[in-house]
Amino acid sequence: MNEGSNQYASKRKKRVNRLKKTIISLAFALILLPIFTSIYLVFKVTDLNRTIDSLQDTVDELYSLYPVIERAKAVSEAPKVNSEKEFFDDQDAGFNTMEYVHEPARDKKHKVYLTFDDGPSLYTDEILDILDEYEVEATFFVVGTNCEKYPDMVKDIVERGHSLGMHSYSHKYSEIYSDMDGFVADFEKVDSIVYDICGFHSGLYRFPGGSSNTVNSVNMNDLVTYLKGKDVEYYDWNISSGDGGSGVLSVERLVKNSVSDVEEYGTDIILLHDSYEKPSTVEALPQIIEKILAMEDTEILPITAETVAVHHIK
């Protein structure tokens, strides 16, 4: 009996030991599995981030090329005109094939004008601080409804030595360009708001979408004539940062778009936007300024009555 009992006890002990080992192995597996899974996921996430970054670069590249492709297509289908360079308009209004004639570069300094549309906004103070840091002055084409929200920022723009222009009251194309009365009503509202805030009538104007916008229902020359009767000059642009579209371009792309054609003309008017939807424009601004100031015989100025205007329409 003792021998049988001993054998039974031995076998039982072995079974218990095997069970312990199995339990320990399972416990280790349960502990190690999440660890290895986490490590695997970290590598996969890192790889996915690289892929996303690569895709974002590709999207930025394609997005920046889109206006060029559209422009080339439209020009190939449009009647031939005598001009030196095609131009695409503010991207929130659609692309067009209207062209401008610029004066050739002279022996004097290249004059570069940084212009900001759509403000004031939550970023205006930051933009002004950056301009102060580099001791350059710019031009802000403001929207009346935003001036009503941020009147102190409008005053700040002027007090810091920058030029103030008008960019409509509502920025609603369907109202501004519905007919002549619609445009006049909108102009009078923004003109009145600027006067009430600043105490003067601005002589600078920029059409929403540019003078060559494709959404107007009136003859743009009639609107230009109206502005001239008010002693107001309008200013388009011949360099676009590309920040006017619905997408957000990378800082690198914005810088490249803004500076690549500088020095090509005697007068460079660069289109930028002061909008809460365009944070990358604020991030790109220091690099844009630095690259322009590093160019030989080039200066950054605010638009004044003496500035040679860039017009998309003749």
Sine and cosine of phi, psi and omega as CSV:
sin_phi,cos_phi,sin_psi,cos_psi,sin_omega,cos_omega
0.00,0.00,-0.64,0.77,-0.02,-1.00
-0.90,0.43,-0.66,0.75,0.00,-1.00
-0.90,0.43,-0.65,0.76,0.02,-1.00
-0.91,0.41,-0.64,0.77,0.01,-1.00
-0.91,0.42,-0.64,0.76,0.01,-1.00
-0.89,0.45,-0.67,0.75,0.02,-1.00
-0.89,0.45,-0.66,0.75,-0.01,-1.00
-0.91,0.43,-0.67,0.74,0.00,-1.00
-0.90,0.43,-0.63,0.78,0.00,-1.00
-0.90,0.43,-0.72,0.69,0.00,-1.00
-0.89,0.45,-0.65,0.76,-0.01,-1.00
-0.90,0.44,-0.65,0.76,0.01,-1.00
-0.90,0.44,-0.65,0.76,0.02,-1.00
-0.90,0.44,-0.67,0.74,0.01,-1.00
-0.89,0.46,-0.66,0.75,0.02,-1.00
-0.89,0.45,-0.67,0.74,0.01,-1.00
-0.90,0.44,-0.67,0.74,0.02,-1.00
-0.89,0.45,-0.63,0.77,0.00,-1.00
-0.91,0.42,-0.65,0.76,0.05,-1.00
-0.88,0.48,-0.71,0.70,0.01,-1.00
-0.88,0.48,-0.65,0.76,0.01,-1.00
-0.90,0.44,-0.70,0.72,0.00,-1.00
-0.89,0.46,-0.69,0.72,0.02,-1.00
-0.89,0.46,-0.67,0.74,0.01,-1.00
-0.89,0.46,-0.69,0.72,0.03,-1.00
-0.90,0.44,-0.62,0.78,0.01,-1.00
-0.89,0.45,-0.71,0.70,0.05,-1.00
-0.87,0.48,-0.66,0.75,0.00,-1.00
-0.89,0.46,-0.67,0.74,0.00,-1.00
-0.92,0.40,-0.52,0.86,0.04,-1.00
-0.97,0.24,-0.71,0.71,-0.09,-1.00
-0.97,0.25,-0.51,0.86,-0.05,-1.00
-0.85,0.53,-0.75,0.66,0.04,-1.00
-0.88,0.47,-0.57,0.82,-0.01,-1.00
-0.90,0.44,-0.77,0.64,0.00,-1.00
-0.91,0.41,-0.59,0.81,0.04,-1.00
-0.89,0.45,-0.67,0.74,0.01,-1.00
-0.89,0.45,-0.69,0.72,0.02,-1.00
-0.87,0.49,-0.69,0.72,0.01,-1.00
-0.88,0.48,-0.70,0.72,-0.01,-1.00
-0.91,0.41,-0.60,0.80,0.04,-1.00
-0.87,0.49,-0.72,0.69,0.03,-1.00
-0.89,0.46,-0.65,0.76,0.00,-1.00
-0.92,0.40,-0.67,0.75,0.02,-1.00
-0.90,0.44,-0.68,0.74,0.05,-1.00
-0.86,0.51,-0.70,0.71,0.02,-1.00
-0.90,0.44,-0.65,0.76,0.03,-1.00
-0.91,0.42,-0.62,0.78,0.03,-1.00
-0.89,0.46,-0.65,0.76,0.05,-1.00
-0.88,0.47,-0.67,0.74,0.01,-1.00
-0.90,0.44,-0.68,0.73,0.01,-1.00
-0.89,0.46,-0.69,0.72,0.03,-1.00
-0.87,0.50,-0.68,0.74,0.01,-1.00
-0.90,0.44,-0.67,0.74,0.02,-1.00
-0.91,0.41,-0.61,0.79,0.02,-1.00
-0.90,0.45,-0.67,0.74,0.06,-1.00
-0.87,0.49,-0.65,0.76,0.01,-1.00
-0.91,0.42,-0.67,0.75,0.02,-1.00
-0.89,0.45,-0.70,0.72,0.03,-1.00
-0.85,0.53,-0.69,0.73,-0.02,-1.00
-0.90,0.44,-0.73,0.68,0.00,-1.00
-0.91,0.42,-0.64,0.77,-0.01,-1.00
-0.89,0.46,-0.66,0.75,0.00,-1.00
-0.93,0.36,-0.48,0.88,0.00,-1.00
-0.99,0.14,-0.31,0.95,-0.10,-1.00
-0.84,0.54,-0.74,0.67,0.02,-1.00
-0.89,0.47,-0.55,0.84,0.01,-1.00
-0.92,0.40,-0.68,0.73,0.02,-1.00
-0.90,0.44,-0.74,0.68,0.01,-1.00
-0.88,0.48,-0.65,0.76,-0.03,-1.00
-0.90,0.44,-0.73,0.69,-0.01,-1.00
-0.89,0.46,-0.65,0.76,0.02,-1.00
-0.89,0.45,-0.72,0.69,-0.03,-1.00
-0.91,0.41,-0.64,0.77,-0.01,-1.00
-0.90,0.43,-0.62,0.79,0.00,-1.00
-0.91,0.42,-0.45,0.89,-0.03,-1.00
-0.99,-0.11,-0.23,0.97,-0.08,-1.00
-1.00,0.03,0.36,-0.93,0.09,-1.00
-0.88,0.48,0.55,-0.84,0.00,-1.00
-0.95,0.31,0.67,-0.74,0.04,-1.00
-0.75,-0.66,0.30,-0.95,0.01,-1.00
-1.00,0.02,0.97,-0.25,0.01,-1.00
-0.43,-0.90,0.20,-0.98,-0.09,-1.00
-0.97,-0.22,-0.34,0.94,-0.10,-1.00
-0.31,-0.95,0.68,-0.73,0.08,-1.00
-0.99,0.16,0.35,-0.94,-0.01,-1.00
-0.60,-0.80,0.59,-0.81,0.07,-1.00
-0.94,-0.35,0.57,-0.82,-0.16,-0.99
-1.00,0.02,-0.06,-1.00,0.02,-1.00
-0.79,0.61,0.81,-0.58,-0.21,-0.98
-0.93,0.36,-0.26,0.97,0.02,-1.00
-0.99,0.17,-0.03,1.00,-0.01,-1.00
-0.92,-0.40,0.01,1.00,-0.06,-1.00
1.00,-0.08,0.32,-0.95,-0.05,-1.00
-1.00,-0.01,0.38,-0.92,-0.02,-1.00
-0.55,-0.84,0.08,-1.00,-0.03,-1.00
-0.89,-0.46,0.28,0.96,0.04,-1.00
-0.90,0.44,0.53,-0.85,-0.11,-0.99
-0.79,-0.61,0.25,-0.97,-0.02,-1.00
-0.74,-0.67,0.32,-0.95,0.07,-1.00
-0.91,-0.41,0.79,-0.61,-0.01,-1.00
-0.93,-0.38,0.40,-0.92,0.09,-1.00
-0.98,0.21,0.61,-0.80,0.02,-1.00
-0.90,0.43,0.45,-0.89,0.02,-1.00
-0.87,0.50,0.66,-0.75,0.01,-1.00
-0.98,-0.22,-0.06,-1.00,-0.03,-1.00
-0.98,0.19,-0.20,0.98,0.02,-1.00
-0.99,0.15,-0.02,-1.00,-0.06,-1.00
-0.87,0.49,0.53,-0.85,0.17,-0.99
-0.95,0.32,0.75,-0.66,-0.03,-1.00
-0.96,-0.27,0.87,-0.50,-0.04,-1.00
-0.91,-0.42,0.75,-0.66,-0.03,-1.00
-0.86,-0.50,0.91,-0.42,0.09,-1.00
-1.00,0.09,0.84,-0.54,-0.02,-1.00
-0.83,-0.56,0.67,-0.74,-0.05,-1.00
-0.87,-0.50,0.88,-0.48,0.01,-1.00
-1.00,-0.08,0.36,-0.93,0.25,-0.97
0.99,0.13,-0.13,0.99,-0.03,-1.00
-0.98,0.18,-0.17,-0.99,-0.08,1.00
-0.96,0.30,0.29,-0.96,-0.04,-1.00
-0.58,-0.81,-0.11,-0.99,0.04,-1.00
-0.91,0.41,-0.30,0.96,-0.03,-1.00
-0.99,-0.11,-0.07,1.00,-0.10,-1.00
-0.85,0.52,-0.71,0.70,0.00,-1.00
-0.86,0.51,-0.65,0.76,-0.01,-1.00
-0.92,0.40,-0.65,0.76,0.05,-1.00
-0.88,0.47,-0.71,0.71,0.00,-1.00
-0.88,0.47,-0.64,0.77,0.02,-1.00
-0.90,0.44,-0.65,0.76,0.01,-1.00
-0.91,0.42,-0.69,0.72,0.02,-1.00
-0.88,0.47,-0.65,0.76,0.04,-1.00
-0.89,0.46,-0.66,0.75,-0.03,-1.00
-0.85,0.52,-0.62,0.78,-0.02,-1.00
-0.99,-0.11,0.04,1.00,0.05,-1.00
0.83,0.56,0.73,0.69,0.08,-1.00
-0.82,-0.57,0.42,-0.91,-0.01,-1.00
-0.90,-0.44,0.55,-0.84,-0.08,-1.00
-0.77,-0.64,-0.16,-0.99,0.00,-1.00
-0.78,-0.63,0.75,-0.66,0.00,-1.00
-0.91,-0.41,0.88,-0.47,0.10,-1.00
-0.99,-0.11,0.97,-0.22,-0.19,-0.98
-1.00,-0.08,0.41,-0.91,0.05,-1.00
-0.98,-0.21,0.72,-0.69,-0.10,-0.99
-0.83,0.55,-0.69,0.72,-0.02,-1.00
-0.89,0.46,-0.57,0.82,0.03,-1.00
-0.97,0.26,-0.52,0.86,0.07,-1.00
-0.89,0.45,-0.60,0.80,0.04,-1.00
-0.91,0.42,-0.55,0.83,0.01,-1.00
-0.97,0.24,-0.61,0.79,-0.12,-0.99
-0.78,-0.62,0.88,0.47,-0.03,-1.00
-0.88,0.47,-0.57,0.82,-0.01,-1.00
-0.91,0.42,-0.55,0.83,0.03,-1.00
-0.93,0.36,-0.59,0.81,0.05,-1.00
-0.88,0.47,-0.71,0.70,0.04,-1.00
-0.88,0.48,-0.65,0.76,-0.03,-1.00
-0.89,0.45,-0.63,0.77,0.04,-1.00
-0.83,0.56,-0.74,0.67,-0.04,-1.00
-0.94,0.34,-0.70,0.72,-0.05,-1.00
-0.90,0.43,-0.44,0.90,0.02,-1.00
-1.00,0.04,0.12,0.99,0.14,-0.99
1.00,-0.05,0.19,0.98,-0.02,-1.00
-1.00,-0.05,0.35,-0.93,0.03,-1.00
-1.00,0.09,0.58,-0.81,-0.03,-1.00
-0.88,-0.48,0.85,-0.53,0.04,-1.00
-0.85,-0.52,0.18,-0.98,-0.02,-1.00
-0.97,-0.24,0.59,-0.81,-0.02,-1.00
-0.73,-0.68,0.61,0.79,-0.01,-1.00
1.00,0.08,0.21,-0.98,0.07,-1.00
-1.00,0.05,-0.77,0.64,-0.15,-0.99
-0.99,-0.17,-0.41,0.91,-0.13,-0.99
0.86,0.52,0.40,0.92,0.06,-1.00
-0.99,-0.17,0.94,-0.34,-0.10,-0.99
-0.86,0.51,-0.62,0.78,-0.06,-1.00
-0.90,0.43,-0.43,0.90,0.02,-1.00
-1.00,-0.03,-0.71,0.70,-0.09,-1.00
-0.91,0.42,-0.66,0.75,-0.11,-0.99
-0.96,-0.29,0.32,0.95,0.00,-1.00
-0.93,0.37,-0.70,0.71,0.05,-1.00
-0.25,-0.97,0.00,-1.00,-0.06,-1.00
-0.89,0.46,-0.67,0.75,0.00,-1.00
-0.88,0.47,-0.62,0.78,0.02,-1.00
-0.89,0.45,-0.67,0.74,0.01,-1.00
-0.91,0.41,-0.72,0.69,-0.02,-1.00
-0.87,0.49,-0.70,0.72,0.01,-1.00
-0.87,0.49,-0.68,0.73,0.00,-1.00
-0.91,0.40,-0.69,0.72,-0.01,-1.00
-0.88,0.47,-0.71,0.70,-0.04,-1.00
-0.89,0.46,-0.54,0.84,0.01,-1.00
-0.94,0.35,-0.73,0.68,-0.02,-1.00
-0.94,0.35,-0.60,0.80,0.04,-1.00
-0.88,0.47,-0.66,0.75,0.00,-1.00
-0.92,0.39,-0.64,0.77,-0.01,-1.00
-0.91,0.42,-0.70,0.71,0.02,-1.00
-0.88,0.47,-0.66,0.75,0.01,-1.00
-0.91,0.42,-0.69,0.72,-0.02,-1.00
-0.89,0.45,-0.58,0.82,-0.04,-1.00
-0.99,0.15,-0.69,0.72,-0.17,-0.99
-0.96,-0.27,-0.32,0.95,0.01,-1.00
0.99,0.10,0.24,0.97,0.07,-1.00
-0.53,-0.85,0.32,-0.95,0.07,-1.00
-1.00,-0.09,0.83,-0.56,0.02,-1.00
-0.96,0.28,0.65,-0.76,0.04,-1.00
-0.99,-0.17,0.23,0.97,-0.06,-1.00
-0.89,-0.46,0.65,-0.76,-0.01,-1.00
-0.57,-0.82,0.57,-0.82,0.15,-0.99
-0.76,-0.65,0.82,-0.57,0.03,-1.00
-0.92,0.39,0.72,-0.69,0.17,-0.99
-0.84,0.54,0.81,-0.59,-0.07,-1.00
0.99,0.12,-0.02,1.00,-0.04,-1.00
0.99,0.16,0.27,-0.96,-0.02,-1.00
-0.92,0.40,-0.31,0.95,-0.02,-1.00
-0.98,-0.18,0.35,0.94,0.00,-1.00
-0.86,0.51,0.44,-0.90,-0.10,-1.00
-0.97,-0.24,0.22,0.98,-0.08,-1.00
-0.92,-0.38,-0.06,1.00,-0.06,-1.00
-0.96,0.28,0.54,-0.84,0.04,-1.00
-0.96,-0.27,0.13,0.99,0.00,-1.00
-0.83,-0.56,0.26,-0.97,0.05,-1.00
-0.96,0.26,0.88,-0.47,-0.06,-1.00
-0.87,0.49,-0.50,0.86,0.02,-1.00
-0.90,0.44,-0.52,0.85,0.06,-1.00
-0.92,0.39,-0.62,0.79,0.03,-1.00
-0.93,0.37,-0.63,0.78,0.04,-1.00
-0.89,0.46,-0.68,0.73,0.02,-1.00
-0.88,0.48,-0.65,0.76,0.04,-1.00
-0.87,0.49,-0.72,0.70,0.00,-1.00
-0.88,0.47,-0.67,0.75,0.01,-1.00
-0.88,0.48,-0.60,0.80,0.04,-1.00
-0.90,0.43,-0.35,0.94,0.05,-1.00
-0.99,-0.13,0.16,0.99,-0.06,-1.00
0.86,0.51,0.63,0.77,0.01,-1.00
-0.88,-0.47,0.76,-0.65,0.05,-1.00
-0.98,-0.22,0.61,-0.80,0.04,-1.00
-0.97,-0.25,0.50,-0.87,-0.07,-1.00
-0.75,-0.66,0.86,-0.51,0.16,-0.99
-1.00,-0.05,-0.47,-0.89,-0.04,-1.00
-0.55,-0.84,0.37,-0.93,0.09,-1.00
-0.85,-0.53,0.05,1.00,0.15,-0.99
-0.68,-0.73,0.77,-0.64,0.03,-1.00
-0.89,-0.45,0.73,-0.68,0.07,-1.00
-0.94,0.34,-0.35,0.94,-0.03,-1.00
1.00,0.03,0.13,0.99,-0.06,-1.00
-1.00,0.03,0.19,0.98,-0.04,-1.00
-1.00,0.05,-0.13,0.99,-0.03,-1.00
-0.99,0.12,-0.02,-1.00,-0.02,-1.00
-0.97,0.23,-0.41,0.91,0.01,-1.00
-0.99,0.11,0.21,-0.98,0.04,-1.00
-0.93,-0.37,0.91,-0.42,-0.01,-1.00
-0.98,0.17,0.38,-0.92,0.05,-1.00
-0.95,0.32,0.34,-0.94,0.04,-1.00
-0.85,0.52,-0.69,0.72,-0.02,-1.00
-0.86,0.51,-0.69,0.73,-0.01,-1.00
-0.92,0.39,-0.66,0.75,0.01,-1.00
-0.89,0.47,-0.68,0.73,0.01,-1.00
-0.89,0.45,-0.73,0.68,-0.01,-1.00
-0.87,0.49,-0.72,0.70,0.01,-1.00
-0.88,0.48,-0.58,0.82,-0.12,-0.99
-0.98,0.18,-0.47,0.88,-0.14,-0.99
-0.91,-0.41,-0.22,0.98,-0.14,-0.99
-0.89,0.45,-0.51,0.86,-0.04,-1.00
-0.97,-0.25,0.06,1.00,0.04,-1.00
-0.90,0.44,0.58,-0.82,-0.06,-1.00
1.00,0.10,-0.08,1.00,0.05,-1.00
-0.97,0.26,-0.49,0.87,-0.03,-1.00
-0.86,-0.51,0.22,-0.98,0.10,-0.99
-0.96,0.28,-0.51,0.86,0.02,-1.00
-0.81,-0.58,0.84,-0.55,0.04,-1.00
-0.89,-0.45,0.89,-0.46,0.10,-1.00
-0.94,-0.34,0.91,-0.41,-0.10,-0.99
-0.99,-0.15,0.77,-0.63,0.01,-1.00
-1.00,0.01,0.86,-0.51,0.10,-1.00
-0.74,-0.67,0.15,-0.99,-0.01,-1.00
-0.77,-0.64,0.66,-0.75,0.08,-1.00
-0.96,-0.27,1.00,0.01,-0.11,-0.99
-0.56,-0.83,0.57,-0.82,0.02,-1.00
-0.90,0.44,-0.29,0.96,0.01,-1.00
-1.00,0.08,-0.07,1.00,-0.11,-0.99
-0.84,-0.54,0.88,0.48,0.00,-1.00
-0.91,0.42,-0.51,0.86,-0.04,-1.00
-0.93,0.37,-0.40,0.92,0.05,-1.00
-0.91,0.42,-0.66,0.75,0.03,-1.00
-0.90,0.43,-0.66,0.75,0.01,-1.00
-0.90,0.43,-0.57,0.82,-0.06,-1.00
-0.99,0.16,-0.37,0.93,-0.14,-0.99
-0.82,0.57,-0.73,0.68,0.01,-1.00
-0.84,0.54,-0.68,0.74,0.01,-1.00
-0.92,0.40,-0.62,0.78,0.03,-1.00
-0.87,0.49,-0.74,0.68,-0.01,-1.00
-0.89,0.46,-0.72,0.70,-0.03,-1.00
-0.87,0.49,-0.68,0.73,-0.03,-1.00
-0.93,0.37,-0.59,0.80,0.02,-1.00
-0.94,0.35,-0.72,0.70,-0.02,-1.00
-0.90,0.43,-0.43,0.90,0.01,-1.00
-0.98,0.20,-0.20,0.98,0.00,-1.00
-0.97,0.25,0.57,-0.82,-0.05,-1.00
-0.94,0.35,0.69,-0.72,0.12,-0.99
0.85,0.53,0.67,0.74,-0.06,-1.00
-0.75,-0.66,0.64,-0.77,0.02,-1.00
-0.68,-0.73,0.45,-0.89,0.03,-1.00
-0.96,-0.28,0.78,-0.62,-0.10,-1.00
-0.72,-0.69,0.35,-0.94,0.16,-0.99
-1.00,0.07,0.48,-0.88,0.04,-1.00
-0.94,0.33,0.71,-0.70,0.09,-1.00
-0.74,-0.68,-0.03,-1.00,0.01,-1.00
-0.90,0.44,-0.36,0.93,-0.01,-1.00
-1.00,0.05,-0.14,0.99,-0.02,-1.00
-0.93,0.38,0.70,-0.72,0.09,-1.00
-0.94,0.35,0.90,-0.44,-0.10,-1.00
-0.97,0.26,0.61,-0.79,0.14,-0.99
-0.99,-0.17,0.84,-0.55,-0.01,-1.00
-0.86,-0.51,0.71,-0.70,0.07,-1.00
-0.98,0.18,-0.42,0.91,0.03,-1.00
-0.91,-0.42,0.42,-0.91,-0.02,-1.00
-1.00,0.00,0.00,0.00,0.00,0.00
